[in-house]
């Protein structure tokens, strides 16, 4: 339970937000390196493909509400060129993110856990009693065996137990692949957490089925624990889609006041125009037993993400929306990559917000500072004072004609008026050369980056490259 300190004088919630942001802008600390040498350096499992040793990507982070000095992050360790990593690693801190240690998450053979060759899509969330939940997509490259798995920590991230397989689709059943899972601990109910993911269904070995693209679809699935991760409910389908449609990027946020669950995702509906991608959500008012039909918030108008000087691909979270909820008011926010603000030339960061539980949504607005250059991988969070932060990368410092490097910076912008306006842009890291990052269908630091808050202080958790260092291409950093 968070300790309550009685102030010597009264401040409104908005005033607290302004004070917190002013401090952050004027006295932001330099990023702290979280990750270290790969614990899987001697592991040879997982080929074929190119493995980028010491490449950490796609981090997520959670602050322990029972002890805000305790922070736990997770990331992919040793990224492969064709998907996943040797395993997932957790970093943990007991001083608010100033110093870190790390331990392996038990989701792959390299980590000595599940026997799958690779793991991906790390996620961590912490409940009000301090129980930390982590989940993974675990899979083989040599065949189509794959699973969604979960583990818990009751000691601040130092060790992980109760390894559970929520769903498994193993050989000889090769029709299904589970993807892009996340887990959300209920912020009020101790021992309760919710996992969601999409389950891709592709044609089986029937020759007739293989001739028809209609055999493909990707609905959303849900599982729940009510005993601190000891057991999980049987997976159930919560978004049903017809052939040739799918969801991706499912992520739940919870309204603390009434317990409503909101699952946000990208609803992919080709070949609809102008965009086949829709920022959408469903909600449940009974703990996940029943759900509404999908409601569309806006088109997700992403375009090809490339180095404008060379045309080389960047792999980003271009089709992954990121949601957040105000812990006090229940106001909802969602951010995503969108090219609507510049005539469809390049992605920037869009936001929409709802103050009525998702009944209506604001017109998408640009959040990033317009620079004439690409911005990508937004994350969003609301702190204890109601201030909203959005973090993102951009390439504003790329000079015309520079084809040798791709200077990239990491930024945070903030709002104290419920997302109506953003300012106080803070430079968190960079410039660093994105071309040092592992190449996995493009230069890759992750489909998402982490962002949480300790009270009124935001905690960005992200990857930057070690420019030119191919032996240690990337590391995870915290900016506490």
Number of C-alpha atoms within 10 A of each C-alpha: 10 11 7 6 6 7 7 6 5 9 10 8 13 15 13 18 23 19 12 19 25 13 11 17 16 10 9 14 12 13 17 16 19 24 25 15 13 17 19 19 13 9 11 11 16 24 15 11 11 16 22 23 24 24 30 33 34 25 31 25 28 26 29 25 21 16 18 19 16 21 26 28 30 32 31 30 32 28 31 23 19 15 16 26 29 32 32 35 24 29 26 25 21 18 13 20 25 16 14 21 15 20 17 23 30 26 35 27 19 26 23 13 14 21 15 25 26 31 34 28 25 29 28 28 26 30 24 20 18 24 24 28 30 31 31 30 29 29 31 20 18 11 12 17 22 25 24 27 22 27 23 25 20 16 13 23 29 16 16 21 15 13 20 18 18 19 17 18 18 17 11 9 12 17 17 22 21 23 26 22 26 25 27 25 28 24 21 15 14 17 22 22 26 26 27 26 28 25 23 19 19 20 19 15 11 8 9 10 14 14 10 10 12 14 16 20 22 27 21 26 22 24 20 25 17 16 12 23 24 15 16 20 13 12 16 14 14 25 21 16 17 13 16 17 19 25 30 24 25 29 24 26 25 26 22 18 11 10 17 18 22 26 25 28 30 24 29 23 18 12 11 10 9 9 16 17 26 22 26 22 23 19 24 17 15 12 16 18 11 11 17 13 12 19 16 18 22 17 19 28 24 23 18 16 21 18 21 18 15 12 11 15 17 22 20 24 23 23 24 27 28 27 25 24 25 23 19 14 13 21 20 24 24 25 26 30 29 28 21 21 17 13 7 14 17 23 26 33 30 23 27 23 25 19 16 12 15 19 9 12 19 15 12 21 18 21 26 26 17 14 12 12 18 23 28 27 29 33 25 27 25 28 22 19 23 24 25 25 30 24 28 25 25 24 24 18 14 19 12 8 9 12 14 10 17 23 19 21 21 23 20 23 22 27 22 22 14 20 20 13 13 19 14 15 17 17 16 21 19 18 20 20 21 26 22 23 31 27 21 21 14 18 20 26 31 22 20 25 26 25 25 22 21 20 15 19 18 23 23 28 28 33 28 26 27 18 20 15 11 16 12 21 24 27 24 28 20 26 20 21
